[in-house]
Amino acid sequence: MRFSVIINLGLDDVDTAKAVSNALRPDDVDVPEGFSLRSYVINDSLIYVVDANIDDSKKILTLNNVVDDILRHTILALSSIKISR
């Protein structure tokens, strides 16, 4: 079964969206087997697309964890950006 999760993060401005994207980019490389991760900056939005081929019910939890990691890392990046400004 194939699943896609789209996360659309509306941020304050394009610079913030790019900064968060750059901060999260190193984590985008090592994804679980059967998963792919793409990110885009469009205007002031950072969009993540997580695609997963799920052949085992346990991989649903992996999908949940991947999405959770993206959201947690986004919160950390935004906190760091806010402090630095």
Residue, then its C-alpha position, 0 to 999 in steps of 0.5 A: m500500500r502506498f501512502s503520501v503525507i503532505i505537510n504545509l507549513g505557512l511561515d512568516d516570510v520566505d526567508t523563514a521558510k528557506a531558513v527552516s528548510n536549510a536547517l532540516r535538509p541534513d535530516d532529509v537524507d537518511v530516510p527509512e527503506g520504502f520512504s521518500l521525502r521531498s521539500y519545497v519552499i513556495n512563497d512563505s510556505l515550507i511543504y514536505v511530502v512524505d511518500a511511503n510504501i507500507d507492506d507491514s503494519k508496523k511501518i505505519l508507526t514509522l510513517n508516524n515517526v517520520v512526520d513527528d520528527i519533521l514537526r519537532h525539528t521544525i519547532l526547534a528550527l523556528s525557536s533557534i531562528k526566533i532567538s537569533r533575530 
